[in-house]
Amino acid sequence: MKHLFTLILLLSITATGYCQKVFSTDNSYQADVKVYVVDYEYRADLVVYRAEYRYEAEQNKNSGIWFFTEYAYQADKKIYFTDYEYQADLKVFFTDSKYRAGWKNNKKKALMY
C-alpha cells in the first residue's frame, strides 16, 4: 500500500510539471510578465498553445504550451494581458496547433523562466 501511494504521488507530480503553468491576473502590478496578444503570428515573440489539461504539455517548461491555472499559487508565472502593445513585455499569438507553439524571439525567453 505504501508503494502504491508513493507511485501515485510520483506520477501526479510528474504529470503536473510538464507545462508552463500560468495565471492571468486582473491587475498589472500583480503580474510577473505583461502580455499583449497580436493578430498575426509573424508579429509574436511567442506562439502559444493553450493546453486544456496539464498532461497535454511537453516536458520543456518554456516551449509555448501554457496551462492556465485557477489560482495564482498554482502557477509558475502570473501574467497580465495588456490592452496596448507598448505596455507589454511579451507579444504572443495563440494557435490551435500544439506543434506550432514555440519561440519566435529567443531574446525574450528569459521572461518565462
N, CA, C and O atoms as a GROMACS GRO file, in nm:
protein
  452
    1MET      N    1   0.082  -0.119   0.000
    1MET     CA    2   0.000   0.000   0.000
    1MET      C    3   0.087   0.126   0.000
    1MET      O    4   0.057   0.224  -0.068
    2LYS      N    5   0.195   0.123   0.077
    2LYS     CA    6   0.286   0.236   0.085
    2LYS      C    7   0.350   0.265  -0.051
    2LYS      O    8   0.366   0.380  -0.090
    3HIS      N    9   0.387   0.157  -0.122
    3HIS     CA   10   0.449   0.173  -0.254
    3HIS      C   11   0.350   0.227  -0.356
    3HIS      O   12   0.386   0.307  -0.442
    4LEU      N   13   0.226   0.186  -0.345
    4LEU     CA   14   0.122   0.233  -0.435
    4LEU      C   15   0.100   0.383  -0.416
    4LEU      O   16   0.089   0.458  -0.513
    5PHE      N   17   0.094   0.426  -0.292
    5PHE     CA   18   0.077   0.569  -0.262
    5PHE      C   19   0.195   0.649  -0.317
    5PHE      O   20   0.175   0.756  -0.375
    6THR      N   21   0.315   0.600  -0.300
    6THR     CA   22   0.435   0.668  -0.349
    6THR      C   23   0.432   0.677  -0.501
    6THR      O   24   0.466   0.781  -0.558
    7LEU      N   25   0.391   0.570  -0.567
    7LEU     CA   26   0.383   0.569  -0.713
    7LEU      C   27   0.280   0.669  -0.762
    7LEU      O   28   0.306   0.743  -0.858
    8ILE      N   29   0.164   0.673  -0.699
    8ILE     CA   30   0.060   0.768  -0.739
    8ILE      C   31   0.107   0.912  -0.719
    8ILE      O   32   0.084   0.998  -0.805
    9LEU      N   33   0.171   0.939  -0.608
    9LEU     CA   34   0.223   1.072  -0.581
    9LEU      C   35   0.328   1.113  -0.684
    9LEU      O   36   0.326   1.225  -0.735
   10LEU      N   37   0.419   1.022  -0.715
   10LEU     CA   38   0.523   1.050  -0.814
   10LEU      C   39   0.463   1.077  -0.952
   10LEU      O   40   0.507   1.169  -1.020
   11LEU      N   41   0.366   0.999  -0.992
   11LEU     CA   42   0.302   1.019  -1.122
   11LEU      C   43   0.226   1.151  -1.129
   11LEU      O   44   0.227   1.217  -1.233
   12SER      N   45   0.161   1.189  -1.022
   12SER     CA   46   0.086   1.315  -1.023
   12SER      C   47   0.180   1.435  -1.028
   12SER      O   48   0.150   1.534  -1.094
   13ILE      N   49   0.293   1.427  -0.959
   13ILE     CA   50   0.391   1.536  -0.964
   13ILE      C   51   0.450   1.545  -1.103
   13ILE      O   52   0.466   1.655  -1.156
   14THR      N   53   0.482   1.432  -1.162
   14THR     CA   54   0.538   1.430  -1.298
   14THR      C   55   0.439   1.486  -1.398
   14THR      O   56   0.478   1.563  -1.485
   15ALA      N   57   0.315   1.449  -1.389
   15ALA     CA   58   0.214   1.494  -1.485
   15ALA      C   59   0.189   1.643  -1.478
   15ALA      O   60   0.160   1.705  -1.580
   16THR      N   61   0.199   1.703  -1.360
   16THR     CA   62   0.170   1.845  -1.348
   16THR      C   63   0.292   1.931  -1.377
   16THR      O   64   0.276   2.053  -1.393
   17GLY      N   65   0.409   1.876  -1.386
   17GLY     CA   66   0.528   1.956  -1.406
   17GLY      C   67   0.568   1.978  -1.551
   17GLY      O   68   0.672   2.040  -1.577
   18TYR      N   69   0.491   1.931  -1.646
   18TYR     CA   70   0.533   1.936  -1.784
   18TYR      C   71   0.511   2.069  -1.853
   18TYR      O   72   0.590   2.105  -1.941
   19CYS      N   73   0.410   2.141  -1.818
   19CYS     CA   74   0.379   2.261  -1.894
   19CYS      C   75   0.415   2.387  -1.818
   19CYS      O   76   0.447   2.385  -1.699
   20GLN      N   77   0.408   2.495  -1.890
   20GLN     CA   78   0.424   2.626  -1.829
   20GLN      C   79   0.288   2.660  -1.770
   20GLN      O   80   0.193   2.685  -1.844
   21LYS      N   81   0.279   2.661  -1.640
   21LYS     CA   82   0.152   2.692  -1.575
   21LYS      C   83   0.145   2.843  -1.553
   21LYS      O   84   0.233   2.901  -1.491
   22VAL      N   85   0.040   2.905  -1.603
   22VAL     CA   86   0.025   3.049  -1.593
   22VAL      C   87  -0.108   3.084  -1.529
   22VAL      O   88  -0.206   3.008  -1.538
   23PHE      N   89  -0.110   3.199  -1.465
   23PHE     CA   90  -0.232   3.252  -1.406
   23PHE      C   91  -0.250   3.394  -1.459
   23PHE      O   92  -0.156   3.474  -1.456
   24SER      N   93  -0.367   3.424  -1.507
   24SER     CA   94  -0.398   3.556  -1.560
   24SER      C   95  -0.451   3.645  -1.448
   24SER      O   96  -0.558   3.619  -1.392
   25THR      N   97  -0.376   3.750  -1.416
   25THR     CA   98  -0.416   3.842  -1.309
   25THR      C   99  -0.506   3.953  -1.364
   25THR      O  100  -0.512   3.976  -1.485
   26ASP      N  101  -0.576   4.018  -1.274
   26ASP     CA  102  -0.663   4.130  -1.312
   26ASP      C  103  -0.592   4.264  -1.307
   26ASP      O  104  -0.641   4.364  -1.359
   27ASN      N  105  -0.476   4.267  -1.243
   27ASN     CA  106  -0.401   4.392  -1.225
   27ASN      C  107  -0.257   4.375  -1.271
   27ASN      O  108  -0.195   4.272  -1.244
   28SER      N  109  -0.204   4.475  -1.339
   28SER     CA  110  -0.068   4.465  -1.393
   28SER      C  111   0.038   4.455  -1.284
   28SER      O  112   0.140   4.389  -1.303
   29TYR      N  113   0.016   4.519  -1.170
   29TYR     CA  114   0.116   4.516  -1.062
   29TYR      C  115   0.130   4.378  -0.998
   29TYR      O  116   0.228   4.352  -0.928
   30GLN      N  117   0.034   4.290  -1.020
   30GLN     CA  118   0.041   4.154  -0.966
   30GLN      C  119   0.116   4.058  -1.059
   30GLN      O  120   0.149   3.946  -1.019
   31ALA      N  121   0.143   4.101  -1.180
   31ALA     CA  122   0.197   4.012  -1.282
   31ALA      C  123   0.349   4.007  -1.282
   31ALA      O  124   0.417   4.105  -1.250
   32ASP      N  125   0.401   3.890  -1.320
   32ASP     CA  126   0.544   3.874  -1.346
   32ASP      C  127   0.577   3.924  -1.486
   32ASP      O  128   0.683   3.981  -1.510
   33VAL      N  129   0.484   3.902  -1.578
   33VAL     CA  130   0.504   3.938  -1.719
   33VAL      C  131   0.376   4.000  -1.773
   33VAL      O  132   0.266   3.949  -1.751
   34LYS      N  133   0.391   4.112  -1.845
   34LYS     CA  134   0.278   4.175  -1.912
   34LYS      C  135   0.276   4.127  -2.057
   34LYS      O  136   0.378   4.131  -2.126
   35VAL      N  137   0.159   4.080  -2.101
   35VAL     CA  138   0.146   4.013  -2.230
   35VAL      C  139   0.045   4.087  -2.318
   35VAL      O  140  -0.060   4.132  -2.272
   36TYR      N  141   0.079   4.097  -2.446
   36TYR     CA  142  -0.013   4.153  -2.545
   36TYR      C  143  -0.038   4.047  -2.651
   36TYR      O  144   0.056   3.984  -2.699
   37VAL      N  145  -0.163   4.028  -2.686
   37VAL     CA  146  -0.199   3.928  -2.788
   37VAL      C  147  -0.204   3.997  -2.924
   37VAL      O  148  -0.280   4.091  -2.945
   38VAL      N  149  -0.120   3.948  -3.016
   38VAL     CA  150  -0.114   4.004  -3.151
   38VAL      C  151  -0.208   3.927  -3.245
   38VAL      O  152  -0.248   3.814  -3.216
   39ASP      N  153  -0.242   3.991  -3.356
   39ASP     CA  154  -0.334   3.932  -3.452
   39ASP      C  155  -0.268   3.836  -3.551
   39ASP      O  156  -0.334   3.750  -3.608
   40TYR      N  157  -0.138   3.852  -3.570
   40TYR     CA  158  -0.067   3.770  -3.668
   40TYR      C  159   0.054   3.704  -3.606
   40TYR      O  160   0.125   3.764  -3.524
   41GLU      N  161   0.078   3.581  -3.644
   41GLU     CA  162   0.187   3.502  -3.588
   41GLU      C  163   0.323   3.567  -3.607
   41GLU      O  164   0.408   3.562  -3.518
   42TYR      N  165   0.346   3.627  -3.724
   42TYR     CA  166   0.478   3.685  -3.753
   42TYR      C  167   0.512   3.803  -3.661
   42TYR      O  168   0.629   3.840  -3.650
   43ARG      N  169   0.413   3.862  -3.595
   43ARG     CA  170   0.437   3.974  -3.503
   43ARG      C  171   0.466   3.929  -3.360
   43ARG      O  172   0.498   4.012  -3.275
   44ALA      N  173   0.456   3.800  -3.334
   44ALA     CA  174   0.467   3.748  -3.198
   44ALA      C  175   0.611   3.717  -3.158
   44ALA      O  176   0.694   3.681  -3.242
   45ASP      N  177   0.638   3.731  -3.029
   45ASP     CA  178   0.763   3.682  -2.971
   45ASP      C  179   0.750   3.534  -2.940
   45ASP      O  180   0.846   3.458  -2.946
   46LEU      N  181   0.626   3.493  -2.906
   46LEU     CA  182   0.599   3.356  -2.866
   46LEU      C  183   0.464   3.312  -2.922
   46LEU      O  184   0.364   3.383  -2.910
   47VAL      N  185   0.463   3.195  -2.984
   47VAL     CA  186   0.338   3.134  -3.029
   47VAL      C  187   0.295   3.037  -2.920
   47VAL      O  188   0.370   2.948  -2.882
   48VAL      N  189   0.174   3.056  -2.869
   48VAL     CA  190   0.126   2.983  -2.752
   48VAL      C  191   0.013   2.888  -2.790
   48VAL      O  192  -0.081   2.925  -2.861
   49TYR      N  193   0.024   2.766  -2.740
   49TYR     CA  194  -0.085   2.670  -2.749
   49TYR      C  195  -0.143   2.658  -2.609
   49TYR      O  196  -0.072   2.632  -2.513
   50ARG      N  197  -0.272   2.678  -2.599
   50ARG     CA  198  -0.339   2.670  -2.468
   50ARG      C  199  -0.381   2.526  -2.442
   50ARG      O  200  -0.471   2.474  -2.508
   51ALA      N  201  -0.316   2.464  -2.346
   51ALA     CA  202  -0.345   2.324  -2.311
   51ALA      C  203  -0.471   2.319  -2.226
   51ALA      O  204  -0.488   2.398  -2.133
   52GLU      N  205  -0.557   2.226  -2.258
   52GLU     CA  206  -0.679   2.209  -2.181
   52GLU      C  207  -0.651   2.131  -2.052
   52GLU      O  208  -0.716   2.152  -1.950
   53TYR      N  209  -0.554   2.042  -2.060
   53TYR     CA  210  -0.516   1.960  -1.946
   53TYR      C  211  -0.365   1.969  -1.926
   53TYR      O  212  -0.290   1.987  -2.021
   54ARG      N  213  -0.322   1.957  -1.802
   54ARG     CA  214  -0.178   1.965  -1.772
   54ARG      C  215  -0.098   1.861  -1.848
   54ARG      O  216   0.012   1.890  -1.894
   55TYR      N  217  -0.150   1.741  -1.861
   55TYR     CA  218  -0.074   1.632  -1.924
   55TYR      C  219  -0.053   1.652  -2.074
   55TYR      O  220   0.028   1.581  -2.134
   56GLU      N  221  -0.122   1.748  -2.136
   56GLU     CA  222  -0.106   1.772  -2.279
   56GLU      C  223   0.028   1.838  -2.312
   56GLU      O  224   0.074   1.831  -2.426
   57ALA      N  225   0.087   1.901  -2.217
   57ALA     CA  226   0.206   1.981  -2.243
   57ALA      C  227   0.331   1.894  -2.252
   57ALA      O  228   0.337   1.783  -2.199
   58GLU      N  229   0.431   1.948  -2.320
   58GLU     CA  230   0.558   1.878  -2.337
   58GLU      C  231   0.646   1.897  -2.214
   58GLU      O  232   0.616   1.979  -2.128
   59GLN      N  233   0.754   1.820  -2.207
   59GLN     CA  234   0.844   1.827  -2.091
   59GLN      C  235   0.914   1.961  -2.078
   59GLN      O  236   0.939   2.008  -1.967
   60ASN      N  237   0.946   2.024  -2.190
   60ASN     CA  238   1.013   2.153  -2.184
   60ASN      C  239   0.917   2.257  -2.130
   60ASN      O  240   0.816   2.288  -2.194
   61LYS      N  241   0.947   2.312  -2.014
   61LYS     CA  242   0.856   2.404  -1.947
   61LYS      C  243   0.843   2.538  -2.018
   61LYS      O  244   0.748   2.612  -1.992
   62ASN      N  245   0.934   2.571  -2.104
   62ASN     CA  246   0.931   2.702  -2.169
   62ASN      C  247   0.916   2.686  -2.320
   62ASN      O  248   0.989   2.748  -2.397
   63SER      N  249   0.821   2.601  -2.362
   63SER     CA  250   0.807   2.569  -2.504
   63SER      C  251   0.690   2.638  -2.571
   63SER      O  252   0.668   2.617  -2.690
   64GLY      N  253   0.613   2.719  -2.499
   64GLY     CA  254   0.499   2.787  -2.557
   64GLY      C  255   0.368   2.714  -2.533
   64GLY      O  256   0.264   2.754  -2.586
   65ILE      N  257   0.370   2.608  -2.454
   65ILE     CA  258   0.247   2.537  -2.420
   65ILE      C  259   0.208   2.579  -2.280
   65ILE      O  260   0.276   2.547  -2.182
   66TRP      N  261   0.099   2.651  -2.272
   66TRP     CA  262   0.054   2.707  -2.145
   66TRP      C  263  -0.070   2.635  -2.094
   66TRP      O  264  -0.161   2.602  -2.170
   67PHE      N  265  -0.070   2.612  -1.965
   67PHE     CA  266  -0.189   2.563  -1.896
   67PHE      C  267  -0.230   2.673  -1.799
   67PHE      O  268  -0.152   2.709  -1.710
   68PHE      N  269  -0.350   2.724  -1.814
   68PHE     CA  270  -0.398   2.831  -1.727
   68PHE      C  271  -0.455   2.771  -1.598
   68PHE      O  272  -0.546   2.688  -1.600
   69THR      N  273  -0.399   2.815  -1.486
   69THR     CA  274  -0.442   2.763  -1.355
   69THR      C  275  -0.559   2.845  -1.302
   69THR      O  276  -0.585   2.957  -1.347
   70GLU      N  277  -0.628   2.787  -1.207
   70GLU     CA  278  -0.743   2.853  -1.147
   70GLU      C  279  -0.700   2.952  -1.039
   70GLU      O  280  -0.768   3.052  -1.014
   71TYR      N  281  -0.586   2.924  -0.975
   71TYR     CA  282  -0.538   3.008  -0.865
   71TYR      C  283  -0.394   3.048  -0.889
   71TYR      O  284  -0.317   2.974  -0.949
   72ALA      N  285  -0.356   3.166  -0.841
   72ALA     CA  286  -0.223   3.221  -0.861
   72ALA      C  287  -0.114   3.133  -0.800
   72ALA      O  288  -0.007   3.118  -0.859
   73TYR      N  289  -0.138   3.075  -0.684
   73TYR     CA  290  -0.036   2.994  -0.618
   73TYR      C  291  -0.002   2.866  -0.695
   73TYR      O  292   0.102   2.805  -0.668
   74GLN      N  293  -0.086   2.824  -0.788
   74GLN     CA  294  -0.061   2.704  -0.868
   74GLN      C  295   0.028   2.733  -0.988
   74GLN      O  296   0.075   2.639  -1.053
   75ALA      N  297   0.050   2.857  -1.020
   75ALA     CA  298   0.117   2.896  -1.143
   75ALA      C  299   0.268   2.912  -1.129
   75ALA      O  300   0.319   2.944  -1.022
   76ASP      N  301   0.338   2.888  -1.240
   76ASP     CA  302   0.481   2.917  -1.250
   76ASP      C  303   0.500   3.067  -1.272
   76ASP      O  304   0.594   3.127  -1.220
   77LYS      N  305   0.410   3.125  -1.351
   77LYS     CA  306   0.417   3.269  -1.383
   77LYS      C  307   0.278   3.329  -1.376
   77LYS      O  308   0.178   3.266  -1.413
   78LYS      N  309   0.272   3.454  -1.328
   78LYS     CA  310   0.149   3.531  -1.329
   78LYS      C  311   0.161   3.631  -1.444
   78LYS      O  312   0.260   3.704  -1.455
   79ILE      N  313   0.058   3.633  -1.530
   79ILE     CA  314   0.063   3.723  -1.645
   79ILE      C  315  -0.056   3.819  -1.641
   79ILE      O  316  -0.160   3.791  -1.581
   80TYR      N  317  -0.037   3.931  -1.707
   80TYR     CA  318  -0.142   4.031  -1.722
   80TYR      C  319  -0.154   4.063  -1.870
   80TYR      O  320  -0.055   4.096  -1.934
   81PHE      N  321  -0.274   4.055  -1.923
   81PHE     CA  322  -0.298   4.088  -2.063
   81PHE      C  323  -0.322   4.237  -2.076
   81PHE      O  324  -0.419   4.290  -2.022
   82THR      N  325  -0.234   4.306  -2.149
   82THR     CA  326  -0.246   4.450  -2.168
   82THR      C  327  -0.337   4.481  -2.286
   82THR      O  328  -0.360   4.397  -2.373
   83ASP      N  329  -0.386   4.603  -2.289
   83ASP     CA  330  -0.470   4.650  -2.399
   83ASP      C  331  -0.388   4.708  -2.513
   83ASP      O  332  -0.435   4.718  -2.626
   84TYR      N  333  -0.266   4.748  -2.482
   84TYR     CA  334  -0.180   4.813  -2.581
   84TYR      C  335  -0.045   4.744  -2.591
   84TYR      O  336   0.012   4.701  -2.491
   85GLU      N  337   0.005   4.735  -2.712
   85GLU     CA  338   0.131   4.665  -2.739
   85GLU      C  339   0.248   4.728  -2.665
   85GLU      O  340   0.335   4.656  -2.615
   86TYR      N  341   0.253   4.860  -2.658
   86TYR     CA  342   0.367   4.928  -2.594
   86TYR      C  343   0.377   4.900  -2.444
   86TYR      O  344   0.482   4.921  -2.384
   87GLN      N  345   0.269   4.853  -2.382
   87GLN     CA  346   0.270   4.822  -2.239
   87GLN      C  347   0.325   4.683  -2.208
   87GLN      O  348   0.352   4.650  -2.093
   88ALA      N  349   0.342   4.601  -2.311
   88ALA     CA  350   0.373   4.460  -2.292
   88ALA      C  351   0.522   4.431  -2.287
   88ALA      O  352   0.603   4.498  -2.352
   89ASP      N  353   0.556   4.330  -2.208
   89ASP     CA  354   0.691   4.275  -2.206
   89ASP      C  355   0.705   4.168  -2.315
   89ASP      O  356   0.813   4.147  -2.370
   90LEU      N  357   0.593   4.103  -2.347
   90LEU     CA  358   0.593   3.988  -2.436
   90LEU      C  359   0.470   3.992  -2.526
   90LEU      O  360   0.358   4.015  -2.480
   91LYS      N  361   0.493   3.970  -2.657
   91LYS     CA  362   0.383   3.962  -2.753
   91LYS      C  363   0.359   3.816  -2.787
   91LYS      O  364   0.452   3.744  -2.825
   92VAL      N  365   0.234   3.771  -2.774
   92VAL     CA  366   0.202   3.631  -2.801
   92VAL      C  367   0.093   3.620  -2.907
   92VAL      O  368   0.012   3.711  -2.927
   93PHE      N  369   0.094   3.507  -2.974
   93PHE     CA  370  -0.010   3.470  -3.069
   93PHE      C  371  -0.060   3.333  -3.028
   93PHE      O  372   0.019   3.241  -3.010
   94PHE      N  373  -0.191   3.318  -3.011
   94PHE     CA  374  -0.248   3.189  -2.972
   94PHE      C  375  -0.280   3.106  -3.096
   94PHE      O  376  -0.340   3.154  -3.192
   95THR      N  377  -0.237   2.980  -3.092
   95THR     CA  378  -0.260   2.887  -3.201
   95THR      C  379  -0.343   2.769  -3.154
   95THR      O  380  -0.347   2.738  -3.035
   96ASP      N  381  -0.410   2.704  -3.248
   96ASP     CA  382  -0.487   2.583  -3.217
   96ASP      C  383  -0.405   2.456  -3.235
   96ASP      O  384  -0.451   2.347  -3.202
   97SER      N  385  -0.284   2.471  -3.287
   97SER     CA  386  -0.198   2.355  -3.316
   97SER      C  387  -0.080   2.350  -3.221
   97SER      O  388   0.000   2.443  -3.216
   98LYS      N  389  -0.070   2.243  -3.146
   98LYS     CA  390   0.037   2.228  -3.048
   98LYS      C  391   0.176   2.232  -3.113
   98LYS      O  392   0.269   2.288  -3.055
   99TYR      N  393   0.189   2.175  -3.233
   99TYR     CA  394   0.320   2.170  -3.299
   99TYR      C  395   0.369   2.308  -3.343
   99TYR      O  396   0.489   2.324  -3.368
  100ARG      N  397   0.282   2.406  -3.355
  100ARG     CA  398   0.322   2.542  -3.396
  100ARG      C  399   0.370   2.626  -3.279
  100ARG      O  400   0.426   2.734  -3.300
  101ALA      N  401   0.349   2.580  -3.157
  101ALA     CA  402   0.389   2.657  -3.039
  101ALA      C  403   0.541   2.664  -3.030
  101ALA      O  404   0.612   2.568  -3.060
  102GLY      N  405   0.590   2.782  -2.989
  102GLY     CA  406   0.734   2.798  -2.971
  102GLY      C  407   0.775   2.944  -2.980
  102GLY      O  408   0.696   3.033  -3.010
  103TRP      N  409   0.902   2.964  -2.954
  103TRP     CA  410   0.959   3.099  -2.951
  103TRP      C  411   0.994   3.147  -3.090
  103TRP      O  412   1.052   3.074  -3.170
  104LYS      N  413   0.959   3.272  -3.118
  104LYS     CA  414   0.999   3.341  -3.241
  104LYS      C  415   1.113   3.438  -3.210
  104LYS      O  416   1.195   3.468  -3.297
  105ASN      N  417   1.117   3.486  -3.087
  105ASN     CA  418   1.220   3.580  -3.043
  105ASN      C  419   1.288   3.521  -2.919
  105ASN      O  420   1.238   3.536  -2.808
  106ASN      N  421   1.400   3.455  -2.940
  106ASN     CA  422   1.469   3.386  -2.830
  106ASN      C  423   1.522   3.481  -2.723
  106ASN      O  424   1.548   3.438  -2.611
  107LYS      N  425   1.536   3.609  -2.754
  107LYS     CA  426   1.584   3.705  -2.655
  107LYS      C  427   1.483   3.725  -2.541
  107LYS      O  428   1.520   3.770  -2.432
  108LYS      N  429   1.358   3.692  -2.565
  108LYS     CA  430   1.253   3.711  -2.465
  108LYS      C  431   1.229   3.585  -2.379
  108LYS      O  432   1.148   3.588  -2.287
  109LYS      N  433   1.300   3.476  -2.409
  109LYS     CA  434   1.279   3.350  -2.338
  109LYS      C  435   1.293   3.363  -2.187
  109LYS      O  436   1.221   3.298  -2.112
  110ALA      N  437   1.385   3.446  -2.143
  110ALA     CA  438   1.412   3.461  -2.000
  110ALA      C  439   1.291   3.512  -1.922
  110ALA      O  440   1.281   3.490  -1.802
  111LEU      N  441   1.201   3.580  -1.989
  111LEU     CA  442   1.081   3.632  -1.922
  111LEU      C  443   0.995   3.521  -1.862
  111LEU      O  444   0.928   3.543  -1.761
  112MET      N  445   0.996   3.404  -1.923
  112MET     CA  446   0.908   3.296  -1.880
  112MET      C  447   0.978   3.190  -1.798
  112MET      O  448   0.918   3.087  -1.766
  113TYR      N  449   1.106   3.211  -1.763
  113TYR     CA  450   1.174   3.114  -1.676
  113TYR      C  451   1.149   3.147  -1.531
  113TYR      O  452   1.198   3.077  -1.443
   0.00000   0.00000   0.00000
